[in-house]
Amino acid sequence: MPAELDQLLPRPVLCVLGVGLDPETVRKVAAGAGAAAGFTLDDEDFEPDRDPRMTRAFEASLARASFTDADWAAVARHDSVAYLLPRPMRALTMPPELRRPVLMDVSRTALAVSAALLRSDATAVKNESSAITHGRDRWLSLADDAAAAATDEELAAMLHAATVKRPVSTGELFYSCGMHLLGAPDAELTATPTTDAERDECVALMDALALYLLTEERAATMADGEAFRPTADAPRWLLQHHPDDRHDAVDFFHNPLGYWRLTPA
């Protein structure tokens, strides 16, 4: 993370919906499941009323991938909104080699908090810092799998699935959002898939690069022009790094570690 960007490590902010949410109950559940990362209720932004923007916000957060009719009904009937976030941590007071494990642990805790809230009074949860949501059953499954992960690779895969939104598409460019919450750059590639299978191949390539960035020590020393391929017999892709210029530095989505762009070799 560039030293000039100070400042605070990225934080997962959870948007929590419910019917008659009790702030004190939310605070206690978050404190229990998220004690390690200091998850707390944002009292100033607690809304004891229905927010009509939520249906559209959840639709834009990949809800259709795992939402059931019951999940959509839960969003539609909510009458209260809570926001939770972990304690702030300054990047400059933390050795670089510790930042990624710390951020991974905070995201793991955010997943545990999400599951604990859904098992309590919450009916829907969205990660505001990467604009991703899951249906209730999917959240609980991801949290259980992350808690049971036996290796760093398994945990990284679960946290990536839970935290990173992809693909975001702007014309011919596919990119991800949320890798900053795991302490790594995001991925992007230029593609014009014409079938679902081709689109799935693009997503699989982005996912392969993401997991490489999260689990391989060599990823920290990659340089522009190096090649990447997910398997030994797969086509080679060239890597080019650039800063995150699509999100303002104060934006929840901003990745201070930038993006790796994949182009065909």
C-alpha positions in Angstrom: 0.0 0.0 0.0 1.6 3.3 -1.0 2.9 5.1 2.0 1.4 8.4 0.9 -2.1 6.9 1.3 -2.0 6.9 5.1 -3.8 6.5 6.5 -6.5 4.0 7.2 -6.6 0.4 6.1 -9.7 -0.4 4.1 -12.7 -1.5 6.3 -15.7 -3.6 5.5 -18.9 -1.7 6.3 -22.0 -3.9 6.7 -25.5 -2.7 5.8 -28.0 -4.7 7.9 -31.8 -4.8 7.3 -34.4 -6.1 9.6 -37.9 -5.7 11.0 -37.9 -3.8 14.2 -34.2 -4.0 14.6 -33.2 -3.3 18.2 -29.9 -1.3 18.2 -28.8 -2.8 21.5 -29.4 -6.3 20.3 -27.4 -5.6 17.1 -24.6 -4.0 19.1 -24.4 -7.1 21.4 -24.4 -9.6 18.5 -21.7 -7.6 16.7 -19.6 -7.3 19.8 -19.8 -11.0 20.4 -19.0 -12.2 16.8 -16.8 -9.3 15.9 -14.9 -8.6 19.1 -11.5 -9.4 17.4 -11.9 -6.6 14.9 -13.9 -4.3 17.2 -17.1 -4.3 15.1 -19.5 -1.7 16.4 -22.9 -0.2 15.5 -22.9 3.2 13.8 -25.4 4.9 16.0 -25.5 8.1 13.9 -26.6 6.3 10.8 -29.1 3.9 12.4 -32.4 4.2 10.6 -35.5 3.1 12.4 -37.6 3.4 9.2 -37.8 1.7 5.8 -35.3 2.9 3.2 -36.9 2.8 -0.2 -33.5 2.7 -1.9 -32.6 -0.7 -0.6 -34.3 -2.9 -3.2 -32.4 -1.2 -6.0 -29.2 -1.2 -3.9 -29.4 -4.9 -3.3 -30.2 -5.6 -7.0 -27.0 -3.8 -7.9 -25.0 -5.9 -5.5 -25.3 -9.3 -7.3 -28.3 -10.3 -5.2 -29.7 -12.3 -8.1 -26.9 -14.8 -7.9 -28.1 -16.3 -4.6 -31.3 -14.5 -3.5 -34.5 -16.5 -3.0 -38.0 -15.2 -3.0 -37.8 -15.1 0.8 -34.6 -12.9 0.6 -36.4 -10.5 -1.7 -39.4 -10.4 0.6 -37.1 -9.6 3.5 -35.6 -6.6 1.7 -39.0 -5.4 0.7 -40.6 -5.6 4.2 -37.6 -4.2 6.2 -38.4 -1.2 8.5 -35.0 -0.5 10.0 -31.4 -0.3 8.8 -28.2 -0.6 10.7 -24.6 -0.1 9.7 -21.6 -1.8 11.4 -17.9 -1.3 10.9 -14.7 -2.5 12.6 -12.3 -0.2 14.4 -10.1 1.9 12.2 -6.4 0.8 11.7 -3.6 3.0 10.5 -1.6 1.5 7.7 1.6 3.3 8.6 1.8 1.8 12.1 1.7 -1.7 10.6 4.5 -3.6 8.9 3.6 -4.3 5.2 3.9 -8.1 5.7 1.2 -7.9 8.3 -1.4 -5.9 6.4 -2.8 -8.6 4.3 -3.2 -11.2 7.1 -4.8 -8.5 9.3 -7.2 -7.4 6.5 -8.0 -11.1 5.7 -8.8 -11.6 9.4 -11.0 -8.5 9.5 -13.0 -9.8 6.5 -13.3 -13.2 8.0 -14.7 -11.5 11.1 -17.1 -9.5 9.0 -18.4 -12.7 7.5 -18.9 -14.2 11.0 -20.7 -11.0 12.1 -22.9 -11.2 9.0 -23.9 -14.8 9.9 -24.4 -14.0 13.6 -26.7 -11.1 12.7 -28.7 -13.2 10.2 -29.1 -15.9 12.9 -30.4 -13.1 15.3 -32.8 -10.3 14.2 -31.3 -9.3 10.8 -33.0 -10.4 7.6 -30.5 -9.2 4.9 -26.9 -8.0 4.8 -24.8 -6.2 2.2 -21.1 -5.3 2.2 -21.1 -1.6 1.5 -17.3 -1.6 0.8 -17.5 -3.8 -2.2 -21.2 -3.6 -3.1 -21.8 -7.3 -2.8 -24.6 -9.2 -1.1 -25.7 -12.8 -0.8 -28.9 -14.5 0.1 -29.3 -15.6 3.8 -28.5 -19.3 3.1 -25.4 -18.3 1.0 -24.1 -16.0 3.8 -24.4 -18.7 6.4 -22.8 -21.3 4.1 -19.8 -19.1 3.4 -19.4 -18.2 7.0 -19.5 -21.9 8.0 -17.0 -22.9 5.3 -14.6 -20.0 6.3 -14.8 -21.1 9.9 -14.0 -24.7 8.9 -11.2 -23.8 6.5 -8.2 -26.0 7.1 -5.7 -24.1 4.9 -4.9 -20.5 4.0 -5.9 -21.4 0.4 -9.3 -22.6 1.5 -9.9 -19.5 3.7 -8.8 -17.2 0.8 -11.3 -18.9 -1.5 -14.1 -18.4 0.9 -13.3 -14.8 1.7 -12.9 -14.0 -2.0 -16.3 -15.5 -2.8 -17.9 -13.7 0.1 -16.2 -10.3 -0.3 -15.3 -9.6 -3.9 -17.8 -8.4 -6.5 -17.1 -9.6 -10.0 -17.4 -9.1 -12.8 -18.3 -5.5 -12.9 -18.7 -4.6 -16.6 -18.3 -1.3 -18.4 -18.6 -2.0 -22.0 -15.7 -4.2 -23.0 -13.9 -4.0 -19.6 -14.5 -6.5 -16.8 -13.2 -5.8 -13.4 -13.5 -6.8 -9.7 -14.2 -4.7 -6.6 -13.4 -5.7 -3.1 -9.8 -7.1 -3.2 -8.7 -4.1 -1.1 -10.6 -5.6 1.8 -8.3 -8.6 1.5 -5.1 -6.6 1.1 -4.5 -7.2 -2.6 -5.0 -5.4 -6.0 -8.1 -6.0 -8.0 -8.2 -7.7 -11.5 -9.5 -6.5 -14.8 -9.5 -7.6 -18.4 -10.8 -6.5 -21.8 -13.4 -9.0 -23.1 -16.4 -9.2 -25.3 -18.1 -12.5 -24.3 -21.0 -13.5 -26.5 -22.2 -16.5 -24.5 -22.6 -17.4 -20.9 -19.8 -19.9 -21.2 -17.4 -17.3 -22.5 -18.4 -14.9 -19.7 -17.8 -17.7 -17.1 -14.3 -18.2 -18.6 -13.6 -14.5 -18.0 -14.7 -14.7 -14.4 -12.7 -17.9 -13.9 -9.6 -16.2 -15.1 -10.1 -13.2 -12.8 -10.8 -15.5 -9.9 -7.6 -17.5 -10.6 -5.5 -14.3 -10.6 -7.2 -13.1 -7.4 -6.5 -16.3 -5.6 -2.9 -16.2 -6.8 -2.5 -12.7 -5.4 -4.0 -13.8 -2.1 -2.0 -17.0 -1.6 1.4 -16.8 -3.4 4.3 -15.0 -1.9 5.7 -14.2 -5.4 2.6 -12.1 -6.2 4.1 -9.3 -4.0 7.0 -8.9 -6.5 5.2 -9.2 -9.8 6.2 -6.6 -12.4 4.6 -5.2 -15.5 5.0 -7.4 -18.5 5.1 -10.7 -16.6 2.9 -13.5 -17.8 0.1 -15.3 -15.9 -1.8 -18.4 -16.7 -4.1 -20.3 -14.3 -2.9 -23.7 -15.4 0.2 -25.0 -17.2 -1.7 -25.7 -20.5 -3.8 -22.5 -20.4 -3.1 -19.5 -22.7 -0.7 -16.9 -21.3 -1.9 -13.4 -20.3 0.3 -10.4 -19.8 0.1 -8.3 -16.6 0.1 -4.6 -16.4 -0.4 -2.7 -13.1 -2.1 0.7 -12.7 -3.5 2.7 -9.9 -7.2 2.7 -9.1 -8.4 5.8 -11.1 -12.0 4.8 -11.3 -12.8 5.4 -7.6 -12.0 8.5 -5.5 -9.5 7.9 -2.7 -12.3 8.5 -0.1 -14.6 6.0 -1.8 -15.5 2.8 0.0 -14.6 1.0 -3.3 -11.2 2.6 -3.8 -8.3 0.1 -3.9 -5.0 1.8 -2.9 -3.1 -1.2 -4.2 -4.5 -0.6 -7.7 -5.4 -3.1 -10.5 -3.7 -5.8 -12.5 -4.9 -5.8 -16.0 -4.8 -9.0 -18.0 -4.2 -8.8 -21.8 -3.7 -11.7 -24.2 0.0 -12.6 -24.7 
